[in-house]
Amino acid sequence: MQKQISILLLFFFCAFNSFAQDTLQEIKVKGNSKSLKKSYSLTANTTVLTSKELLKAACCNLAESFETNPSIDVNFSDALTGTKQIKMLGLTSPYLMITEENIPSVRGASQAYGLSFTPGTWVESIQITKGAGSVVNGFESISGQINTELIKPISDIPFFLNAYGSTDSRFELNTHFNKKISEKWSSSLFVHGNTRVSKNDMNDDGFLDNPLAKQINVLNRWQYTNAEKGWVSFINFRYMNDQKQTGELNFDTDRDKGTTNYWGSEINTERFDVSTKLGYVFPDMPYQSIGFQNAFNSHDQNSYFGLNKYNIKQKSYYSNLIFNSIINNTKHKFSTGLNFTYDKYGEFVNANDYSRIDNSVGAFFEYTYDNTDDFSAVLGGRIDNHNRLGTFATLRLHVRYNPWEKGVLRFSAGRGKRSANVFAENQQLLASSRTFDFLDTNGKIYGLNPEIAWNYGLSFMQGFLLFGKNADVGFDFYRTDFQNQAVVDVLQSPQQVLFYNLIGKSYANSLQVEFNYELAKHFNLRTAYKYYDIQADYLSGTYQRPLQAKHRFFGNLGYETHILDKGKQWKFDYTFNWLGKQQLPNTSTNPEEDRLSEFSPSFSVMNIQVTRTFSSTFEIYIGGENIGNYKQDNVILGNENPFGPTFDASIVYGPVFGQMYYAGLRFKIK
């Protein structure tokens, strides 16, 4: 019984996407790739990226952890910061619920760069759920949820070292220290540092292709486990300082800041986070548990983009109380509880003060039926009261049906509501000469009303044998209908950004077709075709969402040799991405030299990595990104006159830097 309770305790806190009832059931994983898992028995459409999957690429931070799987699209946000942004179902990350161990993490002030604040070596697994998430986590999720599980102190090794260097002068060092304090207490200390020390201008436009940067990031985790009495708890302390400098090659911060000598930018962020989790599993009733989560963070960003100043400070507190139990028997389970969120923003855009306080309190109830065979359903609802959004209800539904062996059909539907932090989410637009104008002034968030959307999804996956080898094929289709949306309009004029609430229709259709095949033992193929039909009614007409490819193709080949004596092994990984044409922002009134076509050209990007494992404790890896050396033409409009009316560094549809090669090593003490 003690062992069973211990397992349940770990499931309770490490389970993905807060579908607590699902996580306590047996997970049957398709067998063509142990590094990327899909279940036939979980209700939600969830993909799990394990730590093994994260080693298939450099994976320096969370934003770079999705290159080898097709569920997430990775894009550059602008031509200056080099920060990668993600999309799911064709919608940008603000429409995702991004959590760390089921506590909301990337939100508010951290939307633009928050994914780069979690080093990849800290991550144990990532759970990607398409469609509206669980009501347990809140009301904001619209297109899906990404939950990151960090390495647990109770299972960590005593020491880990990862060193990394690349041809774009980026260097990283990660060290993990773990100590078992007593029978019940364990502690881990993670220390991460990265820097970029050289100026790179591969396209000769006079601007840095990626920023000079340095970051120090420290996390201390404590875990207490008392399986006999049913208690488990986590305490986390984190400090991070991140500094970026970009702009013209000749820009000097001491000399040129605030002047028109040379165009430059600095983005300096300091964060402090404290979180606690306390859980209790009733020893005589292992199906019944109670959990209490609390998190406080302080995020302080000071930045400028040329003559545009942007400073935002956010202090947040989040609390979640969850109770899990059954109704009569384990086929009928439920979760219920209370959420509280408090956010204090100090936000300044040039001379404008957008400071405010947001707070909400909500109650939720989620019922799960699972016959432990071929059918399960999760129905959840919550009521929230928000000082700006009012009092409102949120409904979510997920259904799974297995019509036959290794076949699973899923359906989901749900409503999401959120307040758009239009400046924090669109900071790349500050790196332009555009003016910012709000056409609506009667709403309670920047004069805008909250965004409301419904998401519906249908998916099917079938596993089978092909020529005696494992294979699976699947598709999913999701549609998001916006009842209201904070429209960011860059199609009206190249000198202006308009913010207004949707007048008309806005929708996003996403279709993905996958085929995965075990070509030979340890040799796996993944392929996916993705089609996005994303349109909105703008003031100037109905257009595709700018900078979103309508067609994408993904392919990945992974091969591993047999493990020899003392763990010796070779690993090879190749990833191919093809992107079709993308609608570009309007530049038709610019001078001809600063004018872009209506659509971008299609292009492809290839990445490769080779890993040599010498033993169970030491390995080295080398790799390359964008080895085909594709570079976007005319990345920065008006680069010769950066303080002029046509300057714009935000229109990025492809790679800026070109080829990049890297190497690194990993060392462990077990």
Secondary structure as GFF3:
##gff-version 3
##sequence-region A 1 670
A	DSSP	alpha_helix	2	14	.	.	.	ID=ss1
A	DSSP	alpha_helix	20	23	.	.	.	ID=ss2
A	DSSP	beta_strand	36	38	.	.	.	ID=ss3
A	DSSP	beta_strand	46	50	.	.	.	ID=ss4
A	DSSP	alpha_helix	51	54	.	.	.	ID=ss5
A	DSSP	three_ten_helix	62	64	.	.	.	ID=ss6
A	DSSP	beta_strand	73	76	.	.	.	ID=ss7
A	DSSP	beta_strand	84	88	.	.	.	ID=ss8
A	DSSP	beta_strand	91	92	.	.	.	ID=ss9
A	DSSP	three_ten_helix	93	95	.	.	.	ID=ss10
A	DSSP	beta_strand	96	100	.	.	.	ID=ss11
A	DSSP	beta_strand	103	104	.	.	.	ID=ss12
A	DSSP	three_ten_helix	108	110	.	.	.	ID=ss13
A	DSSP	three_ten_helix	114	117	.	.	.	ID=ss14
A	DSSP	three_ten_helix	120	122	.	.	.	ID=ss15
A	DSSP	beta_strand	123	130	.	.	.	ID=ss16
A	DSSP	three_ten_helix	135	137	.	.	.	ID=ss17
A	DSSP	beta_strand	144	150	.	.	.	ID=ss18
A	DSSP	beta_strand	159	166	.	.	.	ID=ss19
A	DSSP	beta_strand	170	180	.	.	.	ID=ss20
A	DSSP	beta_strand	185	196	.	.	.	ID=ss21
A	DSSP	beta_strand	212	226	.	.	.	ID=ss22
A	DSSP	beta_strand	231	247	.	.	.	ID=ss23
A	DSSP	alpha_helix	253	256	.	.	.	ID=ss24
A	DSSP	beta_strand	264	281	.	.	.	ID=ss25
A	DSSP	beta_strand	289	305	.	.	.	ID=ss26
A	DSSP	beta_strand	308	326	.	.	.	ID=ss27
A	DSSP	beta_strand	332	349	.	.	.	ID=ss28
A	DSSP	beta_strand	352	353	.	.	.	ID=ss29
A	DSSP	beta_strand	356	370	.	.	.	ID=ss30
A	DSSP	beta_strand	375	386	.	.	.	ID=ss31
A	DSSP	beta_strand	390	401	.	.	.	ID=ss32
A	DSSP	beta_strand	407	418	.	.	.	ID=ss33
A	DSSP	alpha_helix	422	425	.	.	.	ID=ss34
A	DSSP	three_ten_helix	427	430	.	.	.	ID=ss35
A	DSSP	beta_strand	435	438	.	.	.	ID=ss36
A	DSSP	beta_strand	451	466	.	.	.	ID=ss37
A	DSSP	beta_strand	469	484	.	.	.	ID=ss38
A	DSSP	beta_strand	486	489	.	.	.	ID=ss39
A	DSSP	beta_strand	496	501	.	.	.	ID=ss40
A	DSSP	beta_strand	506	520	.	.	.	ID=ss41
A	DSSP	beta_strand	523	538	.	.	.	ID=ss42
A	DSSP	beta_strand	541	544	.	.	.	ID=ss43
A	DSSP	beta_strand	551	560	.	.	.	ID=ss44
A	DSSP	three_ten_helix	565	567	.	.	.	ID=ss45
A	DSSP	beta_strand	569	579	.	.	.	ID=ss46
A	DSSP	three_ten_helix	592	594	.	.	.	ID=ss47
A	DSSP	beta_strand	603	613	.	.	.	ID=ss48
A	DSSP	beta_strand	618	625	.	.	.	ID=ss49
A	DSSP	beta_strand	660	669	.	.	.	ID=ss50
###
